[in-house]
Amino acid sequence: MFRQPAVGRTVKLGLLILTLGFCAYGLFTERDAVIAALHEMSWPPVAGAVLAAMAGQGCMMMSWRALLADLGSPLPLAAATRILFVAQLGKYVPGGVWAAAAQVEIARGHQVQRQRSATAAIVSLQVGLATSLLVAAVALPLSSGQAARHYWWALALALPVVLSLYPPLTTWVLNRLLRLARRPRLERQISLAGLARSFGWSVVGWSLFSLHAWLLVADVTHQGLAVLPLAAGAFALAWSVGFILVPFPGGVGPRELALIAALAPVVPAGAAIAVAVISRVAMTAADLAWASVAFLLGWAARRRRPAGPEPAGPPPGQNDHSAAGRPAMSRS
């Protein structure tokens, strides 16, 4: 772990307070409409949104696991669950690096080289961003021509981000970064088949995230499947904004503001704020539920483990390039 400079921490804290202030102001000015919208929402769609969010996060874990296996470190499902969902709690800490750093360190205890773990973490984030931009680029134009014109930048970003995933290009970029850091090159590159498996899991995950958003938007608008493209595109766009703005822990603030703005053409302001608030609660509840599962799996594994000394690290012959595997950011 490393400490952020005091000035950087102050600036990031200031940005977070400012953005949360805008959210609080919106809640205050639209408080009557928000309260009315919350009262009109029924529990089944909210519960369904939590379950859909949890299932989507499970698919994102499988996307990361597929990349790690392709790099030469396959993990049992229980171990992958423990590593990822305990580490993901770090995304709520300001700074944008703690979840990825924790992921690398926890995986180290499962004999995964830091360089491999960091590579899988970075590329899985890239896959998630590419998928979210693709969902926004496809869904928003289907919702309205106005949304397509207003959010043209999401459509423009989608193609280059997807093309940047081409394995030889990704490997070249990572090796250049490692060279600048005076670290050894990657021992093996991600294959096209491994990337396809990761991307496939990410697509399924984003389908479930879209379902979570649609359940909430449909509940406040009573428009059924007609609002599915808008809900899917708006949430994907909002997630991308929250991901890009690294200083904000878990995208808190920017994601909600972006979701409210994207829903504005169809959803009244009060109802849009209610959807943003409940969506954040649903995603956080899913994070906590998965973390609880991860801790229970860890507890069960410790109870099954025979008494004896813990292994000190990877088996002999596995080279561990520690500092090379420090990724730069994390979002979900």
Secondary structure, 3 states (H helix, E strand, C coil): CCCCCHHHHHHHHHHHHHHHHHHHHHHHHCHHHHHHHHHHCCHHHHHHHHHHHHHHHHHHHHHHHHHHHHCCCCCCHHHHHHHHHHHHHHHHCCCCCHHHHHHHHHHHCCCCCHHHHHHHHHHHHHHHHHHHHHHHHHHHHHHCHHHHHHCHHHHHHHHHHHHCCCHHHHHHHHHHHHHHCCCCCCCCCCCHHHHHHHHHHHHHHHHHHHHHHHHHHHHHHCCHHHHHHHHHHHHHHHHHHHHHCCCCHHHCCHHHHHHHHHHCCCCCHHHHHHHHHHHHHHHHHHHHHHHHHHHHHHHHHHHHCCCCCCCCCCCCCCCCCCHHHCCCCCCC
